[in-house]
Amino acid sequence: MARELTEVGVVGLGTMGAGIAEVLARAGLSVTAVEVTDDALDRGRAHVEQSTGKAVARGKLEPGERDAILSRIRFTTAMEDLAVAELVVEAIPERMELKAQLFSKLDAICPPDTILATNTSSLSVTELSVTTGRPGKVIGMHFFNPAPVMKLVEIVRTVVTEPSVVEDVEALARRLGKIDVTIGDKAGFIANALLFGYLNHAVSMFENRYASREDIDAAMRLGCGLPMGPLALMDLIGIDTAYEILVTMYQQSRNRLHAPAPIIKQMMTAGLLGRKSGRGFYTYAGRDSAEVVPDAATPATGGAAEGARPIRSVGVVGSGTMAVGIVEVVAKGGYDVTFVARTLDKVEAVQHALTRSLDKQVARGRLDEAERDAALARVTGSAQLDDLAGADLVIEAVVEHLGVKQALFAALGEIAKHGAVLATTTSSLPVIECAKASERPGDVVGLHFFNPAPVMKLVEVVSTIATEPDVAATAHALCAQVGKHAVSCTDRAGFVVNALLFPYLNDAVKMLEAHYATADDIDAAMKVGCGYPMGPFELLDVVGLDVALAIERELYTEFREPGFAPAPLLEHLVTAGYLGRKAGRGFRDHANR
């Protein structure tokens, strides 16, 4: 049975340490908070006072509760005051030599049964434990910043951590109101191991000038629902902190995807550390400011649509969910739309689906009846591709099969009028293959909408090596007219979103495959610790494991990066027919849900 701790200590009162001290005191524990100098101690006290003061101002704490919290924290520069602590959490800078020295001192000061916990996010807890005479009493207790707000705590046991110590710390985490996941001692644990591989990949994408910083960040926010884009998040974390975490992970994993992108070290050396220095990937109003200000790299508003070809009428080929959604988006944007389906029955089905969707929006107050009727009046259905001869822009949304798309583009190349733009909604196939099939490659562009098209704001505008500048500009102009946020990229597997998303999902499957953590714990870590709307296994089951596998194979085939090779577990699940929600079973059983 876990013991109920009452007397605890915190060493290091930066933002994280002060937050941990506050969390412990909020839960009713008596806290000894230690810093090395009086100035640092005063800053730590100010952190706690400011944080609890804001909570009072927002009505989340009563003034009396705040006074009680502050009264439970004893601020001191004397390490010896920790001699009464039953548990000590260190939150000093992320350097092994500093933490090892501290643990050696704590070992000499604290009673033999005191638990020594490290808040490290990436260093080896095992290596720290052996600097003491009590390795069985050493554990990782990784809080997330800001500690009073973030609910996740990763509890990291080593091969020698005593089971009773794990139980005590798990019980404490629950008492603090946190969601805990207990895992083994591996670089990055769950959240950082998955997060920083993704962040490093995004930095490499920027460094290689594949897409702008704004477009990379917008793509991941709008395409995946993430709270921040990866480069903005790097600036928040701190470029130096990110570099140290990646170096530690690479030293343990030897995974090339964890080797810091060269620009990270260059930025660190130049003092471009992110928000805390006032400049990182973005430029800020000042040190520690969250306000982004324009700089030399800031794109001009509307610049991507300059020189666009005029568009009055749009054609859409296809009859599936994506095609119907695009027809709706374009018609509501004010364009005349002709859609083409393979049979008259499918034409009727598209019209019925479109009417049903618009009727729902009227019922929910999102459209009025006049707007619905006007949109429907702009739409004409056909079963003949020749009816697209007069369209200024044609968007195909047929099955994701290269041969089918190539045949369609060969036909469109002959049918479409001179100067018409031809666009493909492919999410993973090479746009250049469609362009070549059309025999007018300069007129072809990728226009990757996200599903459901009427809801999702993002569109990836994908230029091939042959796409004319005014064709890409036309795609941007269309997106602006229909209320979508367009991002620019070139014709590489996965474009922006899938190229960053699916390696992260693949890493999560490999983590599960290695029995490092359960699917539930991995999902919880990414949702609670990183603010992701869905955990990786929830998302994989929604997307479809077969779809994920196909995209991961495309990425691996193009880039030949060993870390992109699909996890064998994913291959096996697809072979067994466990494809996710649509099959009733994927990483979880959905049969009775």
C-alpha positions as CSV (number, residue, x, y, z in Angstrom):
1,M,0.0,0.0,0.0
2,A,1.4,3.4,-1.0
3,R,2.4,5.7,1.8
4,E,0.9,9.2,2.0
5,L,3.6,11.7,1.7
6,T,3.4,15.0,3.7
7,E,6.8,16.6,3.6
8,V,8.5,17.2,0.2
9,G,11.2,19.3,-1.3
10,V,11.9,20.9,-4.7
11,V,15.4,22.0,-5.8
12,G,15.6,24.5,-8.6
13,L,13.0,27.3,-8.8
14,G,12.9,28.3,-12.4
15,T,9.6,28.3,-14.2
16,M,9.3,24.6,-13.9
17,G,10.5,24.1,-10.4
18,A,8.4,27.0,-9.0
19,G,5.4,25.4,-10.8
20,I,6.1,22.0,-9.2
21,A,6.4,23.6,-5.8
22,E,3.0,25.3,-6.3
23,V,1.4,22.1,-7.4
24,L,2.6,20.2,-4.4
25,A,1.5,23.0,-2.0
26,R,-1.9,23.2,-3.7
27,A,-2.4,19.6,-2.8
28,G,-1.8,20.3,0.9
29,L,1.8,19.1,1.2
30,S,4.5,20.9,3.1
31,V,7.2,22.1,0.6
32,T,10.8,23.1,1.1
33,A,11.8,25.0,-2.0
34,V,15.6,25.4,-2.5
35,E,17.7,27.6,-4.7
36,V,21.4,28.3,-4.8
37,T,21.4,32.1,-4.4
38,D,19.1,34.7,-2.7
39,D,18.4,36.3,-6.1
40,A,17.4,33.0,-7.7
41,L,15.3,32.3,-4.6
42,D,13.5,35.6,-4.9
43,R,12.8,35.0,-8.5
44,G,11.3,31.6,-7.6
45,R,9.1,33.1,-4.9
46,A,8.0,35.7,-7.4
47,H,7.0,32.9,-9.9
48,V,4.8,31.3,-7.3
49,E,3.3,34.6,-6.1
50,Q,2.6,35.7,-9.7
51,S,1.0,32.4,-10.7
52,T,-1.3,32.1,-7.7
53,G,-2.1,35.8,-8.0
54,K,-3.3,35.2,-11.6
55,A,-5.4,32.3,-10.4
56,V,-7.1,34.5,-7.8
57,A,-7.7,37.2,-10.5
58,R,-9.3,34.6,-12.7
59,G,-11.6,33.3,-9.9
60,K,-9.8,29.9,-9.8
61,L,-8.5,30.4,-6.3
62,E,-9.9,32.3,-3.3
63,P,-7.5,34.8,-1.6
64,G,-7.5,32.6,1.5
65,E,-6.6,29.5,-0.5
66,R,-3.7,31.4,-2.1
67,D,-2.4,32.5,1.3
68,A,-2.6,28.9,2.5
69,I,-0.7,27.6,-0.5
70,L,2.1,30.2,0.0
71,S,2.2,29.4,3.7
72,R,3.0,25.8,3.0
73,I,6.2,26.7,1.0
74,R,9.4,27.4,2.9
75,F,11.9,29.2,0.6
76,T,15.6,28.6,1.5
77,T,19.1,28.5,0.1
78,A,20.2,25.8,2.6
79,M,20.2,22.3,1.1
80,E,20.3,20.9,4.6
81,D,16.7,22.0,5.1
82,L,15.7,19.0,3.0
83,A,16.8,16.6,5.7
84,V,13.1,16.2,6.8
85,A,11.8,15.5,3.2
86,E,10.1,12.2,2.3
87,L,10.5,13.0,-1.4
88,V,12.7,15.6,-3.2
89,V,12.1,16.6,-6.8
90,E,15.0,18.2,-8.7
91,A,14.2,20.7,-11.5
92,I,17.6,22.2,-12.2
93,P,19.1,22.8,-15.7
94,E,19.1,19.7,-18.1
95,R,22.8,18.8,-17.7
96,M,23.8,15.4,-16.5
97,E,26.9,16.6,-14.5
98,L,24.8,19.2,-12.6
99,K,22.1,16.7,-11.8
100,A,24.6,14.0,-10.7
101,Q,26.3,16.4,-8.3
102,L,23.0,17.4,-6.8
103,F,21.9,13.8,-6.4
104,S,25.1,12.9,-4.6
105,K,24.5,15.8,-2.2
106,L,20.9,14.9,-1.6
107,D,22.0,11.3,-0.9
108,A,24.2,12.5,1.9
109,I,21.6,14.9,3.4
110,C,18.3,13.0,3.1
111,P,17.3,10.0,5.3
112,P,17.7,6.6,3.6
113,D,14.0,6.2,2.8
114,T,13.7,9.6,1.1
115,I,12.7,9.2,-2.6
116,L,14.8,11.2,-5.0
117,A,12.9,12.2,-8.1
118,T,14.2,13.9,-11.2
119,N,12.1,16.1,-13.5
120,T,14.5,15.4,-16.4
121,S,12.7,15.3,-19.8
122,S,15.4,13.3,-21.6
123,L,18.4,12.3,-19.5
124,S,19.0,8.8,-18.2
125,V,17.3,8.3,-14.8
126,T,19.4,5.1,-14.3
127,E,22.7,7.1,-14.8
128,L,21.5,9.5,-12.1
129,S,20.5,6.8,-9.7
130,V,23.9,5.2,-9.6
131,T,25.5,8.5,-8.3
132,T,23.7,7.8,-5.1
133,G,23.8,5.0,-2.5
134,R,20.1,4.4,-3.0
135,P,19.5,3.7,-6.7
136,G,16.3,1.8,-5.7
137,K,14.8,5.0,-4.3
138,V,15.5,7.1,-7.5
139,I,12.7,7.7,-10.0
140,G,11.8,10.1,-12.8
141,M,8.8,12.4,-12.2
142,H,8.5,14.5,-15.4
143,F,6.0,17.3,-15.2
144,F,5.0,19.4,-18.2
145,N,5.3,23.2,-18.4
146,P,3.4,25.0,-16.9
147,A,3.1,22.5,-14.1
148,P,0.1,24.0,-12.4
149,V,-1.9,23.7,-15.7
150,M,-0.6,20.7,-17.6
151,K,-2.2,17.4,-16.3
152,L,0.4,14.9,-17.4
153,V,3.2,13.4,-15.3
154,E,5.5,10.8,-16.8
155,I,6.7,8.5,-14.0
156,V,10.0,6.8,-15.1
157,R,11.1,3.7,-13.3
158,T,14.6,2.2,-13.8
159,V,15.5,-1.5,-13.7
160,V,16.3,-1.1,-10.0
161,T,13.6,1.3,-8.8
162,E,11.7,-0.4,-5.9
163,P,8.0,-1.2,-6.6
164,S,7.0,0.6,-3.4
165,V,8.7,3.7,-4.7
166,V,6.7,3.5,-7.9
167,E,3.5,3.0,-6.0
168,D,4.2,6.0,-3.7
169,V,4.9,8.3,-6.6
170,E,1.9,7.1,-8.6
171,A,-0.3,7.8,-5.5
172,L,1.2,11.3,-5.2
173,A,0.6,12.1,-8.8
174,R,-3.1,11.1,-8.4
175,R,-3.3,13.3,-5.2
176,L,-1.9,16.2,-7.3
177,G,-4.8,15.8,-9.7
178,K,-2.5,14.6,-12.5
179,I,-2.8,11.9,-15.1
180,D,0.2,9.7,-14.7
181,V,1.8,7.2,-17.1
182,T,4.5,4.9,-15.8
183,I,7.2,3.9,-18.2
184,G,10.8,2.6,-18.5
185,D,14.0,4.7,-18.7
186,K,14.3,5.5,-22.4
187,A,15.5,8.8,-23.9
188,G,12.6,11.2,-24.3
189,F,10.2,8.9,-22.5
190,I,6.8,9.0,-24.4
191,A,5.9,12.6,-25.2
192,N,9.3,14.0,-26.0
193,A,10.4,10.9,-27.9
194,L,7.5,11.3,-30.2
195,L,7.3,15.1,-30.2
196,F,11.0,16.0,-30.8
197,G,11.4,13.6,-33.8
198,Y,8.5,15.4,-35.4
199,L,9.9,18.9,-34.5
200,N,13.3,18.0,-35.9
201,H,11.7,16.8,-39.1
202,A,9.8,20.1,-39.4
203,V,13.0,22.0,-38.9
204,S,14.7,20.0,-41.6
205,M,11.8,20.8,-44.0
206,F,12.2,24.5,-43.3
207,E,16.0,24.3,-43.5
208,N,15.7,22.6,-47.0
209,R,13.4,25.4,-48.1
210,Y,10.6,23.0,-48.9
211,A,8.1,25.3,-47.3
212,S,8.1,28.6,-45.4
213,R,7.9,28.7,-41.6
214,E,4.4,30.2,-41.8
215,D,3.2,27.5,-44.1
216,I,4.7,24.6,-42.1
217,D,3.1,25.9,-38.9
218,A,-0.3,26.7,-40.5
219,A,-0.4,23.3,-42.2
220,M,0.0,21.4,-38.9
221,R,-2.4,23.7,-37.0
222,L,-5.1,23.6,-39.6
223,G,-4.5,20.2,-41.1
224,C,-4.1,18.3,-37.8
225,G,-5.7,20.5,-35.2
226,L,-2.5,21.0,-33.2
227,P,-2.4,23.8,-30.7
228,M,0.8,25.3,-32.2
229,G,2.9,24.8,-35.3
230,P,6.2,23.0,-34.9
231,L,8.5,26.0,-35.5
232,A,6.5,28.3,-33.2
233,L,6.6,25.5,-30.6
234,M,10.4,25.2,-31.0
235,D,10.6,28.9,-30.2
236,L,8.5,28.4,-27.1
237,I,10.5,25.5,-25.9
238,G,13.8,27.2,-26.6
239,I,16.2,26.3,-29.4
240,D,19.0,25.5,-26.9
241,T,16.7,23.2,-24.9
242,A,15.5,21.4,-28.0
243,Y,19.0,20.9,-29.1
244,E,20.0,19.4,-25.8
245,I,17.0,17.0,-25.8
246,L,17.7,15.9,-29.4
247,V,21.4,15.3,-28.7
248,T,20.5,13.2,-25.7
249,M,17.9,11.2,-27.6
250,Y,20.3,10.6,-30.5
251,Q,23.1,9.5,-28.2
252,Q,20.8,6.8,-26.8
253,S,18.9,5.8,-29.9
254,R,21.4,6.4,-32.7
255,N,18.3,7.1,-34.8
256,R,19.2,9.6,-37.5
257,L,15.8,11.2,-37.2
258,H,16.9,12.4,-33.7
259,A,20.2,13.9,-34.9
260,P,19.5,17.7,-34.6
261,A,19.1,19.4,-37.9
262,P,22.2,21.6,-38.5
263,I,20.3,24.8,-38.4
264,I,19.3,24.2,-34.7
265,K,22.9,24.3,-33.5
266,Q,23.6,27.3,-35.8
267,M,20.7,29.2,-34.3
268,M,21.8,28.2,-30.7
269,T,25.4,29.4,-31.4
270,A,24.1,32.7,-32.8
271,G,21.9,33.3,-29.7
272,L,18.6,32.9,-31.7
273,L,17.0,30.9,-28.9
274,G,13.3,31.6,-29.5
275,R,10.9,33.7,-27.4
276,K,13.3,34.0,-24.5
277,S,15.9,35.8,-26.6
278,G,13.3,37.7,-28.7
279,R,14.2,35.9,-31.9
280,G,14.2,32.3,-33.2
281,F,12.4,31.0,-36.2
282,Y,10.2,34.0,-35.8
283,T,11.0,37.5,-34.5
284,Y,9.2,38.7,-31.3
285,A,8.3,42.1,-29.8
286,G,11.0,41.5,-27.1
287,R,12.6,38.9,-24.8
288,D,10.0,36.5,-23.4
289,S,7.3,38.0,-25.6
290,A,4.7,35.9,-27.3
291,E,3.9,38.7,-29.9
292,V,5.3,37.8,-33.3
293,V,6.4,40.9,-35.3
294,P,7.1,41.1,-39.0
295,D,10.7,40.6,-40.2
296,A,12.5,40.2,-43.5
297,A,11.1,36.7,-44.0
298,T,7.4,37.6,-43.4
299,P,5.4,37.1,-46.6
300,A,3.3,39.8,-48.1
301,T,-0.4,39.4,-47.6
302,G,-2.1,38.0,-50.7
303,G,1.3,37.8,-52.5
304,A,0.9,34.1,-53.5
305,A,-2.2,34.9,-55.6
306,E,-0.6,37.7,-57.6
307,G,-0.8,37.1,-61.4
308,A,-3.6,34.5,-61.1
309,R,-5.5,33.5,-64.2
310,P,-9.2,34.6,-64.2
311,I,-11.7,32.0,-63.0
312,R,-15.4,32.1,-63.5
313,S,-16.3,28.5,-63.9
314,V,-15.0,25.4,-62.1
315,G,-15.2,21.7,-63.0
316,V,-15.0,18.9,-60.5
317,V,-14.6,15.2,-61.4
318,G,-15.7,12.6,-58.9
319,S,-18.7,11.5,-56.8
320,G,-17.2,10.6,-53.5
321,T,-17.3,12.5,-50.2
322,M,-14.3,14.6,-51.1
323,A,-15.8,15.5,-54.5
324,V,-19.1,16.5,-53.0
325,G,-17.4,18.6,-50.4
326,I,-15.3,20.4,-53.0
327,V,-18.4,21.1,-55.1
328,E,-20.1,22.6,-52.0
329,V,-17.1,24.7,-51.1
330,V,-16.6,26.1,-54.6
331,A,-20.3,26.8,-55.2
332,K,-20.7,28.6,-51.8
333,G,-17.6,30.6,-52.9
334,G,-19.6,32.1,-55.8
335,Y,-18.3,30.0,-58.7
336,D,-20.4,28.2,-61.3
337,V,-19.6,24.5,-60.9
338,T,-20.0,21.6,-63.3
339,F,-19.3,18.2,-61.7
340,V,-18.9,15.0,-63.6
341,A,-19.7,11.5,-62.2
342,R,-19.4,8.2,-64.0
343,T,-23.2,7.5,-64.3
344,L,-26.4,9.4,-64.1
345,D,-27.2,7.6,-60.9
346,K,-24.1,8.9,-59.3
347,V,-24.9,12.4,-60.6
348,E,-28.2,12.2,-58.8
349,A,-26.5,10.9,-55.6
350,V,-24.1,13.9,-55.6
351,Q,-26.9,16.3,-56.0
352,H,-28.8,14.7,-53.2
353,A,-25.8,14.7,-50.9
354,L,-25.1,18.3,-51.7
355,T,-28.7,19.3,-51.0
356,R,-28.7,17.4,-47.7
357,S,-25.5,19.0,-46.6
358,L,-26.7,22.5,-47.4
359,D,-30.1,21.9,-45.7
360,K,-28.3,20.8,-42.5
361,Q,-26.4,24.1,-42.5
362,V,-29.6,26.1,-42.9
363,A,-31.1,24.1,-40.0
364,R,-28.1,24.9,-37.9
365,G,-28.2,28.6,-38.8
366,R,-24.9,28.6,-40.7
367,L,-26.6,29.5,-44.0
368,D,-29.8,31.2,-44.9
369,E,-32.2,29.7,-47.4
370,A,-31.3,32.3,-50.1
371,E,-27.6,31.4,-49.8
372,R,-28.5,27.7,-50.1
373,D,-30.7,28.2,-53.1
374,A,-28.0,30.4,-54.8
375,A,-25.3,27.8,-54.2
376,L,-27.5,25.0,-55.6
377,A,-28.4,27.1,-58.6
378,R,-24.7,27.4,-59.5
379,V,-24.2,23.6,-59.7
380,T,-24.8,21.5,-62.8
381,G,-24.2,17.7,-62.9
382,S,-23.1,15.6,-65.8
383,A,-21.9,12.2,-66.8
384,Q,-19.8,13.5,-69.7
385,L,-16.2,14.8,-69.3
386,D,-16.7,16.8,-72.5
387,D,-19.0,19.1,-70.5
388,L,-15.9,20.5,-68.8
389,A,-14.5,22.0,-72.0
390,G,-15.4,25.5,-71.0
391,A,-14.2,25.4,-67.3
392,D,-11.5,27.7,-66.3
393,L,-10.2,25.3,-63.6
394,V,-10.9,21.5,-63.3
395,I,-10.3,19.7,-60.0
396,E,-10.2,15.9,-60.0
397,A,-11.3,14.0,-56.8
398,V,-11.4,10.4,-58.0
399,V,-10.0,7.3,-56.4
400,E,-6.4,7.5,-55.1
401,H,-4.9,5.3,-57.8
402,L,-2.2,6.5,-60.1
403,G,-3.3,4.7,-63.2
404,V,-6.9,6.0,-62.9
405,K,-5.7,9.6,-62.4
406,Q,-3.2,9.4,-65.3
407,A,-6.0,8.3,-67.6
408,L,-8.2,11.1,-66.4
409,F,-5.5,13.7,-66.9
410,A,-4.8,12.4,-70.4
411,A,-8.4,13.0,-71.2
412,L,-8.6,16.4,-69.5
413,G,-5.5,17.5,-71.4
414,E,-7.4,17.1,-74.6
415,I,-10.8,18.3,-73.4
416,A,-10.0,21.4,-71.3
417,K,-9.7,24.7,-73.1
418,H,-6.4,26.4,-73.7
419,G,-5.3,28.2,-70.5
420,A,-7.5,26.1,-68.2
421,V,-5.9,25.0,-64.9
422,L,-6.0,21.3,-64.1
423,A,-5.7,20.3,-60.4
424,T,-5.4,17.0,-58.5
425,T,-6.6,16.5,-54.9
426,T,-4.1,13.6,-54.4
427,S,-2.8,13.3,-50.9
428,S,0.2,11.1,-51.6
429,L,0.8,10.4,-55.3
430,P,3.3,12.4,-57.4
431,V,1.5,15.4,-59.0
432,I,4.1,15.4,-61.8
433,E,2.8,12.0,-63.0
434,C,-0.6,13.5,-63.6
435,A,1.0,16.6,-65.2
436,K,2.9,14.5,-67.6
437,A,-0.1,12.5,-68.6
438,S,-2.0,15.7,-69.5
439,E,0.7,16.7,-72.0
440,R,0.3,20.3,-70.7
441,P,2.3,20.0,-67.4
442,G,2.6,23.7,-67.0
443,D,-1.1,23.9,-66.4
444,V,-1.2,21.3,-63.7
445,V,-1.1,21.8,-59.9
446,G,-1.9,19.9,-56.7
447,L,-4.8,21.2,-54.8
448,H,-5.0,19.0,-51.7
449,F,-8.2,19.6,-49.7
450,F,-8.6,18.0,-46.3
451,N,-11.7,15.9,-45.4
452,P,-14.4,17.1,-44.8
453,A,-13.7,19.8,-47.3
454,P,-16.5,22.1,-46.1
455,V,-15.1,22.1,-42.6
456,M,-11.3,21.9,-42.9
457,K,-9.7,25.2,-43.6
458,L,-6.4,24.0,-45.0
459,V,-5.5,23.4,-48.7
460,E,-2.0,22.4,-49.8
461,V,-1.1,24.0,-53.1
462,V,1.5,21.7,-54.7
463,S,3.7,22.9,-57.5
464,T,5.7,20.5,-59.7
465,I,8.9,21.3,-61.3
466,A,6.9,22.2,-64.4
467,T,4.0,24.2,-62.9
468,E,3.7,27.7,-64.2
469,P,3.8,30.5,-61.6
470,D,0.4,31.8,-62.7
471,V,-1.1,28.4,-62.2
472,A,0.0,28.1,-58.6
473,A,-1.2,31.7,-58.2
474,T,-4.6,30.7,-59.6
475,A,-4.9,27.9,-57.0
476,H,-4.1,30.4,-54.2
477,A,-6.7,32.9,-55.6
478,L,-9.4,30.1,-55.7
479,C,-8.6,29.2,-52.0
480,A,-8.8,32.8,-50.9
481,Q,-12.2,33.2,-52.7
482,V,-13.7,30.1,-51.1
483,G,-12.4,30.9,-47.6
484,K,-9.6,28.4,-47.3
485,H,-6.0,28.9,-46.0
486,A,-3.6,27.8,-48.7
487,V,0.0,26.7,-48.0
488,S,2.6,26.3,-50.7
489,C,4.9,23.3,-51.2
490,T,6.6,21.4,-53.9
491,D,5.9,17.9,-55.3
492,R,7.3,15.5,-52.7
493,A,5.7,12.5,-51.1
494,G,3.4,13.5,-48.3
495,F,3.6,17.3,-49.1
496,V,3.7,19.1,-45.7
497,V,1.1,17.5,-43.4
498,N,1.4,13.8,-44.2
499,A,5.2,14.1,-44.5
500,L,5.3,15.3,-40.9
501,L,2.3,13.4,-39.5
502,F,2.8,9.8,-40.6
503,P,6.5,9.4,-39.4
504,Y,5.2,10.5,-36.0
505,L,2.4,7.9,-36.1
506,N,4.9,5.3,-37.3
507,D,7.2,6.1,-34.3
508,A,4.2,5.6,-32.0
509,V,3.5,2.2,-33.5
510,K,7.2,1.3,-33.0
511,M,7.0,2.4,-29.4
512,L,4.0,0.1,-28.8
513,E,5.7,-2.7,-30.8
514,A,8.7,-2.5,-28.4
515,H,6.3,-2.9,-25.4
516,Y,7.6,0.4,-24.0
517,A,4.1,1.7,-23.2
518,T,0.5,0.8,-23.9
519,A,-1.6,2.4,-26.6
520,D,-3.7,4.0,-23.9
521,D,-0.7,5.5,-22.2
522,I,0.8,6.8,-25.4
523,D,-2.5,8.3,-26.5
524,A,-2.8,10.0,-23.0
525,A,0.7,11.3,-23.1
526,M,0.2,13.1,-26.5
527,K,-3.2,14.4,-25.7
528,V,-2.6,15.5,-22.1
529,G,1.1,16.3,-22.3
530,C,1.2,18.0,-25.8
531,G,-2.4,19.1,-26.3
532,Y,-3.0,17.0,-29.4
533,P,-6.7,16.6,-30.2
534,M,-6.3,12.8,-30.6
535,G,-3.7,10.3,-29.6
536,P,-1.7,8.5,-32.4
537,F,-3.7,5.2,-32.1
538,E,-7.0,7.0,-32.0
539,L,-6.0,8.8,-35.1
540,L,-4.7,5.8,-36.9
541,D,-8.0,3.9,-36.3
542,V,-9.9,6.9,-37.7
543,V,-7.7,7.4,-40.7
544,G,-7.5,3.6,-41.5
545,L,-4.5,1.5,-41.0
546,D,-4.4,0.6,-44.6
547,V,-4.4,4.3,-45.6
548,A,-1.6,5.0,-43.1
549,L,0.5,2.0,-44.4
550,A,0.1,3.2,-48.0
551,I,1.3,6.7,-47.1
552,E,4.2,5.4,-45.1
553,R,5.3,3.2,-47.9
554,E,5.2,6.2,-50.3
555,L,7.3,8.2,-47.9
556,Y,9.8,5.4,-47.5
557,T,10.0,4.7,-51.2
558,E,10.7,8.3,-52.0
559,F,13.1,9.3,-49.2
560,R,14.7,5.9,-48.4
561,E,15.0,7.0,-44.8
562,P,15.3,3.9,-42.6
563,G,13.3,5.6,-39.8
564,F,10.4,5.9,-42.3
565,A,10.1,2.2,-42.9
566,P,6.6,1.1,-41.8
567,A,6.5,-0.6,-38.4
568,P,6.1,-4.4,-38.9
569,L,3.2,-4.3,-36.4
570,L,1.3,-2.0,-38.7
571,E,2.0,-4.3,-41.7
572,H,0.7,-7.3,-39.7
573,L,-2.5,-5.6,-38.6
574,V,-3.3,-4.6,-42.1
575,T,-2.6,-8.1,-43.4
576,A,-5.0,-9.4,-40.7
577,G,-7.7,-7.0,-41.9
578,Y,-7.6,-4.9,-38.7
579,L,-8.0,-1.6,-40.5
580,G,-9.5,0.6,-37.8
581,R,-13.0,1.8,-37.2
582,K,-14.2,1.0,-40.6
583,A,-13.4,-2.7,-40.1
584,G,-14.5,-2.8,-36.4
585,R,-11.0,-3.4,-35.2
586,G,-7.6,-1.7,-35.4
587,F,-5.4,-0.9,-32.5
588,R,-8.6,-1.0,-30.5
589,D,-11.8,-3.1,-30.8
590,H,-14.6,-0.9,-32.2
591,A,-17.2,-3.6,-32.8
592,N,-19.4,-2.6,-29.9
593,R,-18.8,1.1,-29.9
